[in-house]
Amino acid sequence: MGEETGACNLPPGFCFFPSDEELLHHFLRPKASLLPCHPDIIPTLNLRHFDPWDLHCKAFKGGNHWYFFSHRTENRATPNGYWKHMGVDETVKDVGVKKTLVFHIGGEAEGIKTDWIMQEYCLLDNETSSTSGINGRRPSRKKGQAKAANRWVVCRVYEAGYSVQTSRQEDGMELSCLDEIFMSFDDYDEVSLPKLVEK
């Protein structure tokens, strides 16, 4: 999927860079509540079928990040490795929880840590049960459907060395590589050019 299918319905210049709260409110909550999501750009993938470097043609790409929905699972093994939970889970404004995982190549006994990071977001249990539908009414669901909906997660995957997003929210500009190099010279005002010697 990626940019090929999802981006075709998006306006020119569209840049996808949601905050943690936006991912939970505007994407995961409608998905978990079986409500339509607009724009419907994040695909659903089975995490166990893809290594992180395979996501570029399957997940939706926003900047240097890949996004996809999946079912919550404890077994995060992939064809060539596994995702290992790191650190402490973060609560996102009493709406959901963010877990951080690092990808390891190989089996769990001898896995080699990589720079691939996954942030996995899930709703708090009361979020899916309290979500309202159209006109403030809850969508009618059978008990089994509600339980299945509560198992959805949305994932953001990136490679740590390439995770820098543009600072568009701060100044609306994106710097080129040459601009960044030029700006790294803080003392360019002190650089003196050789003076011409008059004869």
N, C-alpha and C positions, 0 to 999 in steps of 0.2 A: 504494500500500500504506500506508505511513506508519503512523499510530496506528490507523487504521480496521481493518486486517486483523491486524497483528501483536499489537496490544495486547489483542485480544479474548480471548486465551488466557492473559493475565497476571493476577496477583492484584491486588486493589485497592491503590492506593498504591505500585505498582511504579515505581521511578525508575531509568532506565538511564543510568549514568554510569561506564562501564568505564575502567580504566587502560589504558595502552599494552600492558602485559604481558597483561592480561586479554583484550584484543581479539585478541591473537595466539594465546594458549593456548586460550581457550575458544570462540573463534569462527572465526578464520582457519585454525587447524591442522585442526580437524575438517572444514571445508569443503574444504581442499586435499587432505585424505586420503580424501575421499569417505565420511566417517563422518557419522552423524546428529548434529545440533547441537541441544541443548536449553537454553533455548527457541529455537525456530527463528523468530526475529523479524526478522533482517536480510535484506532482499531482494537479489536479483541484478539489476543494471542494466548496460546498455551506456553507459559514461560519455560516449561521443560523441553520444548522442541527447538529452542534457539539459544545459541551462544550470543554474548553481547555484540560481537562484531557482525553478526548476521541480521541485526535489527534494522540496518540502514535501508533494506528493501521491503521491510514488513511493518515497522512501527511508524508513527507520524513524527517527522523531524521538525523541531523548532530550534533554530540556532544550532548549537552543538549538543542538543539533548534529543533523546528519542522517548516518545510517550506511547503507552499502550495500557489497555485494561486486561486484567487476568483474574483468575479465581485465587482467593487466599489459600495458601498451602504452607505446610511446614517443610515439605520436601522440595527444595529449590535446585535440584540437580538438573544439568543440561547435558547435551551430547558429549561435551568435552570438559566439563567441570561442574562447579556448584557455586551458589551465592551464599556467603557466610554473614550472618548477622553481626554487626559491629556496634559497640557503644550502647547508649541508653535511648529508648524510644522517646520521641518528643510529642507532646500534645499540641495540636494546632487549634488554638482558640476554642477549646471545648467542643469542637466539631469532629475531629478525627485524630489519628495517630500517624506519625511518620517514623518509619524504620529505615535505617541505613544499612546497606549490605555491600560487601566487596566480593568481586568475582575471583575465584581460585581455579586454576587449571589443574586437572587431574582428579584423583580420588581424595576423599576426606583425610586419609592418613598422611598422604604426601603432597597435598595440594600446594601449588605455587601461587602466591598472591599477585594480582595484577592491578592496574590502575583503573579498572572499570568499577564504577560506583552505581548502585541502584538505590533510589529513594522510593520506598513503597508506602503508599497512603491507604489507610482504611478508615471507614467511618466508625464512630463510637456506636455501640449497640442501639442506643436510644435514638440515633439520628435516622436510621432507616425506618424505624417504627413510627416516628413522629413527622416524617416528611409529608407535606400536603400535596395534593394533586391540583387539578384545575378547579377554580372557584373555592379554594381552601378545603376541598374534600379529599380525603385519603383515597388513593387508587384502590379499587377492590382487588384483593389478592387472596388466593388460598394460602393456608398455613405453610405448605411446602414451598410456595413461590417466595414468601417473605423470608424464609430461612435461607433459600438459595441466593436471594438478592443480597443478603447480609454478608455473603462471602466474597463480594467483588472488591478488588483493589485497583488503583491506578498507579502505574510505575513511571518514574523518570530515570532514564539511564544515560550516563555520560562517561567519557574517559577523562580521568582527573587532569591530565596534562592539557586537555583541550576544552575545559569546562567554562572558560571565561565568556560571559555574555557581554554584548555591547552595552554601553552605559546610556542607552536610549531614554531610559526613564529619568535620568538626571539632566541631560543636556540635549537630547534629541539628535545626537551626532554619532557617527561611527568613524573611528580613526583607521586609516590605512596602516600597513606595516611601516612604511616610511615615516608617516606622521609620528607613530609611537617611538621610533628610533630617534627622530629629531627632538621630540619632547623629553627624551631621557637625558639629553644634555642640559642639565640645569644651569650650568655656568657658561652658556654660550655668549652671554653679555661680556664676560671677562676675556673672551678670546680676542687677541689683538693680531691684526694683519701686519705683515712686514711693511715698514715705511719705505717709500722711495727716497733714495738719496739724491739730492739735487747736485748737479755738477756745475 
